[in-house]
Amino acid sequence: MTDFLIIGGGVGGTSAGVALSKLGTVTLLEAEPALSYHASGRSAALFEESYGQPSTVALNAASRAYHVANDLLTPRGIMAVGTADTTDAFHTDQTKMTLETLSLPEAKAIVPILNTDVITHAAWDSNAWDLDTDRMIQGYVKTIRAGGGSLHTNASVTAIKRTATGWTVTTKQGDFSGAILVNAGGPWADQTAAMAGIKPIGLMAYRRSMGRIPAPGGHDMSAWPMIFGAGETWYCKPDAGALIVSPAEEHAMDPHDAYADDMTLAEGFARFEAHVTEPVTRLLSSWAGLRTFSPDRTLVLGPDSSDASFIWCAGQGGYGMQSSPAAGQLLADFVNAKTPAIDAGAVAALYPARFN
């Protein structure tokens, strides 16, 4: 029997495993053949501290030290652009992300393919970094194993039973028992809760598609920032000599192994092309992930009000990677009855009891 039984091997489950492994033994169960198979392995992977709800920003800020200490960040920067008919959305984005106004010549000097005949507004911030998510997950796994924990893939859950000493989870790899159950099931977290006899929260999964294209016009993009269209109607980000472009869609879907929708991807490319001088000529690859949100679009972290031995780690949305060190630590603080490092208002906003 383990102290902490974690269902879900994405960034939520692995980061929780790191923090909880300091308090006891951890057993992590993942349904897929590899960890971070779904959304965690398909992220645009940017650390931008002011991105998200106030409680998410608090987690981001508390996570920065971990990312820096583990050499996970590489300078990238972030830019927003807008046109005459998206002025209001642009200024909303600029205020929310605290971006510095750029003149159009300044913006074009940074990203030469911007079409300044169309773009009327630009703003940016250098305080955004690429986040090495593969290295981060590998570090989480190494820490869990170093603490005596175990990780099991191909372990899809078929039943969950409450026992006198905790929980027994039946999987395709056999039965596993633990004193505390952590629900880090991503899009399947509500289904996991229902199997355990816990009231679901009402989580919703939304598809986001991405396409990888060659460097537009053969440009060296190594110093380009991540670029958002006003209202986040599209974005692009350099990645290993190519460019990732996303239509930034939110299409509600049932949990499944998501794939990019060709028409949606084409619409995103068209929105991107409307702001630049170089056309999209070739698609190198495409993929999609499901971003899971709670009804109030804030992460759900902490024990369920009906049973303190059932802990939620869900609703990460698009913020799970950058906020994960602090999110995992918050769960450990709850278990250890320790005052969290983040402020009480943020803790209350994240607590599952808000849905009762």
Stockholm file with secondary structure:
# STOCKHOLM 1.0

chainA/1-356         MTDFLIIGGGVGGTSAGVALSKLGTVTLLEAEPALSYHASGRSAALFEESYGQPSTVALNAASRAYHVANDLLTPRGIMAVGTADTTDAFHTDQTKMTLETLSLPEAKAIVPILNTDVITHAAWDSNAWDLDTDRMIQGYVKTIRAGGGSLHTNASVTAIKRTATGWTVTTKQGDFSGAILVNAGGPWADQTAAMAGIKPIGLMAYRRSMGRIPAPGGHDMSAWPMIFGAGETWYCKPDAGALIVSPAEEHAMDPHDAYADDMTLAEGFARFEAHVTEPVTRLLSSWAGLRTFSPDRTLVLGPDSSDASFIWCAGQGGYGMQSSPAAGQLLADFVNAKTPAIDAGAVAALYPARFN
#=GR chainA/1-356 SS CEEEEEECCSHHHHHHHHHHTTTSCEEEECSSSSTTCSGGGSCCCEECTTCSSHHHHHHHHHHHHHHHHTTCEEECCEEEEEEGGGHHHHHHHHHHTTCEEECHHHHHHHSTTBCTTTEEEEEEESCCEEECHHHHHHHHHHHHHHTTCEEESSCCEEEEEEETTEEEEEETTEEEEEEEEEECCGGGHHHHHHHTTCCCCCCEEEEEEEEEEECGGGCCCTTCCEEEETTSSCEEEEETTEEEEECCCCEEECSSCCCCCHHHHHHHHHHHHTTBSSCCCCCCEEEEEEEEECTTSSCEEEEETTEEEEEEEECCTTCHHHHHHHHHHHHHHHHTTCCCSSCHHHHHHHCGGGGC
#=GC SS_cons         CEEEEEECCSHHHHHHHHHHTTTSCEEEECSSSSTTCSGGGSCCCEECTTCSSHHHHHHHHHHHHHHHHTTCEEECCEEEEEEGGGHHHHHHHHHHTTCEEECHHHHHHHSTTBCTTTEEEEEEESCCEEECHHHHHHHHHHHHHHTTCEEESSCCEEEEEEETTEEEEEETTEEEEEEEEEECCGGGHHHHHHHTTCCCCCCEEEEEEEEEEECGGGCCCTTCCEEEETTSSCEEEEETTEEEEECCCCEEECSSCCCCCHHHHHHHHHHHHTTBSSCCCCCCEEEEEEEEECTTSSCEEEEETTEEEEEEEECCTTCHHHHHHHHHHHHHHHHTTCCCSSCHHHHHHHCGGGGC
//
